[in-house]
Amino acid sequence: MPQNHSSRTNSHLDVLYLVTREFNAGLDQDIDDVLFNVLSATVASVGATEACLFLFDEPDKVEQALIISNSERKEYPAEIVDAVVQHGLAGWVWQNKQGAVINNTQSDKRWYKNPPTPQIKNALSALGVPVQTAPDHPLGVLIITATEADFFNKDDLAMLTVIAGQAAFAVSNTRLYRAEMHRRRVADVLGSIAHTINSTLNLDEVLHLILEQLARVISYDSSSILLYNPETRELAVTAARGFEDMQDALNVRLSFDRNSPNYQAILNKAPVLIGNVDEEPNWKKSPSSKNVKSWIGAPLIARNEVVGILTVDSYQLHQYGQDNVDVVAAFADQAATAVANAQAVSRLQMAEASYSALFEDSTDMILITDYDGVILNVNRKGCQILRRPKDAITGLNITFFSPQLKEFLDENTALLQAWREASIDVEIVDAYRQKIPLDVRMRHIQFGGFERVEWVGRDISRRKEIERMRQDLVNMLVHDLRGPLGNLINTIDLMIMMVNMGAEGEKLLQFLEMGKRTGRTLTDLVDSMLDVSRLEQGEVPLQCDVTNLAEFMQEVNEQVELQANGKETTLIYAPLPENVKEIWVDNSLIRRVLTNLIGNAIKYAPEKSTVWIATEADEGRIHFSVKDNGPGIPKAEQPRIFDKFSRVNYSADGPSGVGLGLAFCKLAVEAHGGTISVESEGVPGQGSTFHVFLPRNVGC
């Protein structure tokens, strides 16, 4: 049902705002995605059913058809698009260069009466406008349809005309942008070709680089470089790319024939363009060139002497124009200098020997496959990673190690054959069914005279483990910090509530003390994490001072008391030794050691448990011990519990932590010249006892 006037006007304003924003997003945006968003919004704004955008590259020839139906992109066969354009409203708008409204397609002659699709058959109203930057510069036609008669009005036509105008400028600017980018790529490639030719004397390498760079600026299905022997007056293919039968292509020899296109280019020292080789009487087909339809041949001229010819082939008729000929000729000029170097053969042999050594001695896995994924060669490192001998690997398909690799190869074949690289992170399975994460890069190479794929795989097990540890660390840091932060926030909330209720100052002071203790716990937690690395490097100088033992233990108790109350844990402190009133320590570090040990005991022991804290002394040492009746620590895990990030594996729903607390305790105690140890049978209910021994006279 058509929208009311006010609603439709608002929709028009909204969609025009969206259209302006989309088209102004920048030339680096994908124009197809932008047009899809615009058409989808246009259809939605007026309640239409379908939108069709036809762009022409020459009179009456559709270059692109973008069809949106039910908010989805549709693809119609070329014959359907041509029929709609020739016999329907799109053709009428294109020919007349003006917009049109069809209120009832059943009675309007401008509508295609034999639509081959349900969407077109069901359309009863239609609206069409030209897509043009100016009346004499049309680019296409924009059509929207609805399943109701009399659905569109003049306001809709005006809105669609504005959208079509903006679309025309966007498409035109995109075409200009792409043309400029193409021109720049041509200039860049020509520069890189000149640099490449001047940097090596290896003929085979240079010729293949020329074909590689050529693929960046001109689309071709196959290409070759033929060298000319002035003594035999024969042309021989020296480098080739893209042929189905590569061996046949490399074996092509052309005897002198004044009338053949190749020798016409050589004799006239000028490029030759053939739009349809079947219409060229002097064209000679070979098994490797049976699919060629259009062709460019440019002579290689060095020091005013022709040394060969560069050819570019397409399997489509009339694929190339004069711009393409100019590009190929420029490449031929650059290539001729390298072709003239007679020392290339020996340099090539040296390069091949060097590659063979690098292949076997590489620290990365290297596989050579064909484009079907069959493994032709593997280096020593590859055998080690896959844990198989070379003869057990060659002949296998890469799907044997990971189906994802074959899928990735199929998806990127065109990219590789354009001499580009592709990479993927994948897990492969070795001979013992162990998964190994690899960073795999693949590229197109010539191997044994054929086009092959080189796979270079680097073991990233360590990197994956570090990523996992980093994520675990973040998760555990959040968990450990959340508790103290929550307590601090709750304390502040209670204080606010008590202030509002007119509570006495003494009560508020109690909560302030509680908040202060929680803040100290939070600060100690953060400091402990930071001090682990600094203590390891000896970057935390001890700040020792005379500390009253009773006051020290009172501070420890105040800091862990809130945590103990939360689990209804009873803290039992043994009487302090009579012969020791003061200790000489870094108060902050040792206080954090004890609060860490007591906090762990509270955390891991069941609710309503008991934790015993004892302090003893002799002439040379002071001994702190913390005992709980929790799950204990298995014997096998006790040697590593003081390592960084080490945590005892209890149940999945058990307490979590960063795994830095005990590492900090060990480093802080050892910095005082003391020792820390654990005593546990690893039996649930019997718990663990941690012992800290500190010298009475610390040298700090």
N, C-alpha and C positions, 0 to 999 in steps of 0.2 A: 504494500500500500504506500502511495507517495506520502512524504512527510508534509506537515502543514508549512505554510510560508515562512513563519518565524523560525521554526525548527530547522528548515532546510537552509535558510539564510545563515544561521549560526554554524551549521555544518559546513557551508561553503567557506566561511571565514576561517574555521578551524583547519580545513584541508588546505586552503591557500597558504596559511601560516606554515603548516607542515611541509608543503611542497617547496616553499621558499627556503625553509631550513635545510631540507634534504639536498636541493640543488646547489646550495651555497656551502655544502660540507667540504668541498675541496676536490681538485682534479685527481687526487690520489685515491679517491673512493671508487669502488667497483660500480660502474655506471649501470650494469644490469641489476645489481641489488638496489640501487637508488630508484631506478624506474619501477622495479617491483614494489617497493614501499609506496611510491607515489600512486601507482595504479590501484594498489590495494586500498589505500586511504581514499582515493577518488570514488571507487566502487562503494565503499562503506558509507561515505558521506551522503550519497544520494539514494542509497538503498538499491543500487543496481545489482545485476547478477554477474555480468562478465565485462572485462575490459580487454581490448586488443590494440596493441601498438605495432604498426607495420613501418619499418624503416627501409628506404630504397637506396641502393648504391648507384643505380643508373635508371633512366626512365623505364618504368614498368617492371623492374626487376627487384624483388624483395630481398634485401640483404639479411634482415632479421625480423622475426615475428615473436613478440612477447605477449602471451595470452594469460590472463588471470581469471580464474573461475572458482567461486566459492573460497576465496582467499588462498588458492593454490595455483602454482604455475603449471600450465598445461602445454603439451607439445602436440601440434597437429602436423601430419605429413605435408611435405612440400606441395603435393598436388591439391590438397584441400586449401592451403593458404593461397595458392595461385588462383584457384576457382573463386574463392571469396573476393580476392582483389579484382579479378577481371569482371565478375558478374554482379557484385554486390555494392553495398554502400561505400566500402573502402575505395573501390575503383572510381565511383562517382565523385567522391570528395577529392581524390587525387587528381582527376582530370579537370575538375572545375575550380580547384583551389579555394573552396569555401565550405563553411560548416553547413550541416543539415540536421533537421530533427524529423524522425519518422515516428508518427504517433501510432500507426498500425502497420506492421510489416506485411500483413496479409493482403493489403490493398495498395501498397506503395511499390511502384515499378523499380525503384532504386534498390530494393532488397533482393537478395539472392533467394530464388524460390525453391531451389533443390539443395538445401544445406545437407552436408553429409554427416553432421554431428548433432547429437541431441540438444546441446546447448544453443546452437544456432536455430534449430527447429523450434525450440520453445520460446525464443525471443519474440515479443510482440511490440516492443518499443526500442528505438535505437537512436543514438546521438553520435554524430561523427564530425570531426574537425581536422583541418590540415595541420601538420606539424611543420612549421616553417619559420625561419628567422626573418624572412621578407617574402612578399608575394612572388618574387622571381627566384627565390632560393628555397624550394620545398625539400623537406627531408623525409616526410612520411605522413601517416594518417593515424589518428587516435579514435577508436570506436568504443562506446559503452552501450550495453543492452540491458533490458529488463523484461521480465516475464508478464508484465501487465501492459495493456494498451494505454495510450495517453499518459505515460509515466513521466516524461521529461518536459521541461518548459524552457523558456528563453533564458531564465537565470542559469539553468544548468548548462545551456549552450555557451553562455558568456563565461561561466566558470571554467568549462572544459577548454575553451579557446585560450584563456589565460594559462592554464596548466600546459596545454600543448605548446604555447609560445615559450614558456620556461624550459620545457623538455627539449625543444628545438635548439635553444642556445646551449643547454647542457650537453646534448649529443654533439653539436657542432664543436664546442670547446674541447670535448673529450677527443674527438677525431683530430683536431689540431694539435692537442697535447700529445696524443700517441704518435702523430706524424713527426712532431719535433723530437720526441724521445727516440723514434727510429733514426732520425737524422743524426742525433747525438751518438747513438750506439754505433752507427756506421763510422762516424769520425773516430770514436774511441777504439773501435776494432781495428781500423786502419792504422792508428797509432801503435796499438799493441802488436800488430803484425810486423810493423817496421822494427819495433824494439826486439821482437822475437827473432827475426831474421838476422839482426845484427849481434845477437847474443850467443849464437851457436852455429856450428858448421855441420851439424848432423842433418843431412838432407831428408832422411825419412822422418825425423822428428819435426822438422820445420814444415814439411808438406802436410803432415797430419795436423799440426797446429793451425795451419791455414784453413783446412777443412773444418776444424773445430770452431774457429773464430767466424768463419763464413756462416755457419748455422745460426749465429746470433742475430744476423741482420737480413737473411733471406731464407725463406722456407724452401726446402728441397727434399726430395725423396732419396736421391742418390747423387753422388758427386765424385769426380775423379780428376787426377792430374796425370796427363800423358806427356812423357819426355820425347823430344824429337832427336833422332840420330841423323845428322846431316850426311853421313857416309852412305848409309843404307836407305836414307829418306823414309824411314819408318817411324811411326808413333807407337810407344809402348806405355801401358798404364803402369805407373809407379806407385801411386797412392789412390785409395778408393774408400768410399764410405756409403753405407746404406743399401748396397746391393743384396738381393736375396742369395745369389750365388757369388759370394765374394771371391772364391778361387777363380771362377771363370772371368770375373771382372779384372782381376790382377794378371790374367794371362792374355788379355786382349792385345793384339798387335795389328796395326793398320798400315798397310802398304800405301805408297804414294798414289793418290788419285786426285788430280787437279780439281775435279768437280765435287768431291765430297765436302760436306760442311766443315769438317775438321781442317782440311787442307786449304779451304777457302779462307778461314780465319788466319792460317799461317802465312799464306801467300800475300794476303791483303794487309796483314798486320793490324787487323781490326776485329772486334767481336762480331759474332753471328748469332741472331735470334731466330728460332723456329717455333712458331706457335702450335703447329700440328705436324709431327714428324711423318705421319702417314701420308701427308700431301707432299712430302719432300722426296722427289724421285731418286736422289742420290744418298738417301739415308740407308745405312746398313744395320740391320738388327742382329743382336747376339743374344744368347740365353740370358745374360745378365742384364740386358737392356730391353727385354721384351715388353716391359710395362711402361716404358718411357713414352710420354705423349708430347711434352714441350721441352725445349732444350736451349741452353746458352753455351756458347763456346768462346772463350777469350784467350788470345795468344799470350804466351809468356815471353816477354822481350827483355833481354839483358844485353846492355852495351850495343843496342840496335840490332841484335841478333835474336831470332826466334829460337828458344830452347824447348818449347813445349806448348801445351794448351791446358787450360783449366775449364772443366765442363760442369754444368749444373743441370740436373734433370728433375722433371716433375711428372707424376703419373696423371695429371689433369691437363686438359686442353687449354691453350692460351693462358697459361698461368702467369707468365712474366711480361713485363713492359720495359720501356726504355730506362726507367729508374733502376730496375733490377740489373739491366745490362751494364749500366754505369758502375754499379757496386761491384759486380763480378770483374769488370775490367780493372778497377782499382786494386782489387785483390790480386789479380794476375800480375800487375806491375810490381807489387811488393814481393810476390812469390818468385819472380824470375831471378832476382839476385841470388837467392839461396840455391835455386836449381842449378845455377852456373858453377857451383863450387864442387870441384872434382874430388875433394878430400872427404866427402860425406860418408862414403862406404866404410872406411876404416874407423871413423868416429862412431858410426852406428854399431859396429862390432864391439867396440870398447864399451859403449853404453849398454848393450845387451848383456855383456859379461858382468858389468857392474850391477845391473838389475837382478841378475840371477843370484849374485851373492847377497844383495840386500833382501831379496825375497826369502831366502832360507834363514838368514841371520836376524830377521826382524823380530823385535820383542812383541809385536802384535801378531795375532792370527791373520793369515792371508789365504783366501780361497779364490780360485779362478773357476768360473762356471760359464756355461753358455746361457742363452736367454731363456732356455727351458728350465734352468735351475740345476742342471746336471754338473756335478763337481768334476773338473778336469785336472786340477792340481791343488795342493795344499802345502804350506810350508811347515817347518819343524815345530814352530810355536802352535800352529793349528792342531797338529797331532797331539801335543801335550795338553791343550785345553780340552779337546774332544776325547782324549784318552783312548785313541785308536791309532794303529799304524796307517801310513799313507795309503797302502794298497786296499785297506778296508774302508777308506773314506772316498777315494776317487771312484767315480761311477755312481755314487749315491746322489739322490736329489736333496737339495737343501731342506725340503719339507721333512726329511728324516730327523733333522735336528730342531726345526721349528717351522710349522706351517705358516707362521706370520711372515717369515722371510720370503717365501714364494709369492704370497699376496702382495708384499711390498715391492717385489721385483716387477710383477705384472702391472702394478699401478704406476710405476716410475720408468717403464721401458722407454717411452718417448723422451722423457727428460734425459735419461742416460745416453740415448743415441744422439742427442743434441750436445753431447760432450759436457754435460753438467753432472754434478755429484748429488747424492742423496744420502741421508743418514737416518738411523732409527735405533732406539734402545730396545733390546729384546732379550728374552731368556731362552737359552738353548739347553739341550739335555745331552749330557755326556754318556759314555759307555756304561756308567754305573747309575744312570737315571738321576744324576744330580743336576740341579738347575744352576746355570751359570749366567749372570747378567752381563751383557756385552753392549758396548757402544759400537755399532756397525756402520761403516761408511762404504758406499759402493760407487764405482765409476766405470765408465765405458773404456775398454782398452783394446788394442790389437794384440792377439796372442796366437802365435803360430800361423799368422796370415789371415786370421778370422776375427770377427767382432765378438768380444767376450765381455764378461763382467768381473771386475775385481772387487772382492769383499775384504775389508780390513776391519777386524774385530778386536776391540780392546776390553780386557776384563775390568769391569767396574764394580766388582763385589765390594771392595773396600769403600768406594764412594757411596754405594747403596747403604752399606752398614752405617756410615757416618750420617747419611741423611736420616736413616731410621733413628739413630741415637739422638740426633738433634731434635727430631720431632718428639721423641720420648722425653727428652730433657725439658722441652717447652711445656709439654703436658704436665710433667711432674712439678715443674716450677709453679705453674698456675695452681696446681692442687695444694702445694705446701704453703703458698702465700695466701690462698683464699681463706684458710681458717683464721689466722691472726687478723687479717683485714676484716673479716666478718665480725670477730669479737670486738674489734676497735669501733666499727660502725654501730654495733648493738649498744656498746657502752655510751657512745655519744647520743644515740637515740634515747636511752634511759635518762641521761642527764638533762636533755631537752624537756622530756616529759616531767621530770622532777622539778625543774625550774618553773615550768608552767603551773605545777601544783603547789608552788611555794615551799619547796623542801628546804630544810635547814642546811646551813653551810657545812656542817660536819658530814651529813650524808653525801653532799656533792663532792666533798674532798675524798671520800672513800671511792667514789666512782672515778674521780680524776686519777687517783692512785692506780685503780684497776686499768684505766686506759693507758696510763704511763707504762705499766708493766707489759701490757699487750704490745704497745709501740716498741718497747725494748726487745720483746721477743721477735717482732718483725725485723727490727734493725739487726739483731744478732743473726737471724736467718740469712739476710742479704749479705752481711759482712762475712759470714762463714763461707758462703758461695764464692765471694770475691777473694777471700784470703787463701783458698786452696791453692790456686795457681801462684799467688805471691809468696806463700810459704814454701812452695816447691822451689821457687827461684831464689829464696833467701831474701826477698824484698820487703819483708815485714819485720822491722827491728823490734825486739821485745822492749816493752816499757814496764820493767819490773819496779815494784815498790812494796813497802811493808804493808801487809793486808791483815786486818783483824780477822781471825779464822771464824769466830762466831758471827760477826757481821756479814762476812763473805757467804757463809752457809745460809744466813737469813735471806740475803739477796737471791740466792739460787732458789730457795723455797718459794719466795714471793713470785718468781718468774714462772715456775712450773705449777703453782697451786691452782690457777684457773683451769689449766688443761686437765689436771687430776680431778678436780671437782666435776668437770664435764663428763668424765667416765666413772665417777664415783670410786676413784682409786684412792686407797689409803697410802699415804707416804709416811714411813717410819724411819726416823733419823736416830742412829745410835749416838750415845753421848760422845761429845768431843773429847779428845785426849787432854788430860790435865796438864801434861808437860809441854804442850804447844799452844800458845795463845796467838801467835802471829806467824804468817808465812811470807816468803819473799818470792812473788810471782807477778806475771803480767795479769792483772785482775780480770781484764776484759776477755782475754783468750781462755784462761782456765775456767772462768765462770761459764763461758759458752760451751766448753767441753762437758762440764757437769750437766748443764741444762739440756744439752744434746743427748747425753746418755740417759738421763732421767726421762726426757721427753720420748725417746725411743721405747723405753720400758713401758711407759703409759700407753703409747700408741699400739704396741704389738700385743700387750697382755689383754686378757678379757676384761669386760666391765666388772666393777666391784672387786678388783684384784688388789694386791698389796705390792708395793715396791719398797725395798729396804735400802737405805743409804747409810754407809758407815765411813768414818774417818779415823785412821790410826796413824801412829807416828813412832819412829824409833830415833836413834841418834842421827842417822844420816838421811832418812827419807820420810816422806809423808805419803800415806796410802789412802786413796779414795776407792770405794767399791759401790757398785749399783747392781742390785739383784732383783729379778722379777720372777713371776711364775707363769710366764707366757709360753709360746710354742717352742722356744729354744731355737738353736741354730745347728743344722746338721754338721757333722764333723767334716764332711767333704767341702763345705762352703766356708768354713771358718778361716782358712788361710787367705782368702781374698776379700773378706768383708770390709777391710780397711782400704781397698783400692777404690779409685774414683769410679763413680757410676755403678758400683757393685751393689746389688740388692739381693736379699734372700728371696727365693721363689716360694712364696706361700700361695694360698688360693687366689684365683683370679679376682675375687671380690675383697681381698685383704687390703690392708693399708698400702698406699703408694707413697713414693718419695723420690727425691732427686738422686739419691745415692751419693751425696757429697758429704753428709754429716759425719760419718765415721772417718772418712778420708781427712776431713778437717781436724777431727779430734787427734788422729795419729800424728799429723804434721805439727799441730800446736804443742802436743805433749813432748814430741821429740825435739822441738825447738827449745824446750826448757831442759833438755838433757834427760828426759824421763822416758818411760815405756808405758804402753797400753796393750792389754790383752783381753781375751774373752775365754770364759770357762762355761761349757755347756755340753750336755749329753745328747742334745738334739731331740729330746723327748718332750712332747707337748705336756704342759702342766708343771714340768720341772724347771722351765725357764732358762735364763742365762745370767751370768755374773760378769760384769766388766770391771777390770782392775786398772787403776791409774797410779803409777808410782812416780813421784817427783822428788828430786834432790832438795834437801832443806835449804841449801845455799846455792841458788841458781846463779850461774855466771852470766848475768845479763845487765 
